[in-house]
């Protein structure tokens, strides 16, 4: 793990981090991965041309780019597993073992690259403050249980099979409408917007269905948001028709 920070003249700031993480949950070929990040800041309110603008207490621009990893797939998903028991052979019970899961020695970290840019603005002796950021995330090498042909003897295998993007805006406004010697009123408003889209799946962008939901499935489809519901269109039943059938 490495982290370094530098500030020049209380105006220009930079932070660099890098870490290498390893996990036994991944395949023998990809247990380790590098995750770097870079953050930059500019304290505009400390510049000379801002000295006469007294109603602005602080104005800072900031941006960053970094990569993080996800290893939350449970234990042993990259390995073949076996089920042990007994079976009847020649009229006698004998010990037996059978494979229950395929191995994937190339299973690797799911990675999310994120870029963000925003500003912090404090005004009127910090009685009105804004914190606004735009972000874009791109998650690649999604860790999912992918279906495979039944002729293999298995239903699925844990693989890195696709990518998803997320982008949005986070905004927070804090203001102090009343501030006296004996009483202070603080209020904070949060605004958030996010949209996501499946960017790619496996090698041929084929649809992938996951959990069943009310007679349908949750589907992953390129160009659609995560968590989309795949279900038959339903037009309902009119009350008059129901009564007629009942009679």
Secondary structure, DSSP 8 states (H G I E B T S, - for coil): -EEEEEEETTTEEEEEEEEEEE-TTS-TT-SEEEEEEEEEEEEGGGSGGGTT-TTEEEEEEEEEEEEEEE--S-SSTTS-EEEEEEEEETTEEEEEEEEEE---TT---EEEEEEEEEEEEEETTTTEEEEEEEEEEEEES-EEEEE--GGGT-SEEEEE-EEEEEEEEEEEEEEEEEE-SS-EEEEEEEEEEEEEEEEEETTT---EEEEEETTEEEEE-TTS-TTEEE--------HHHHHHHH-
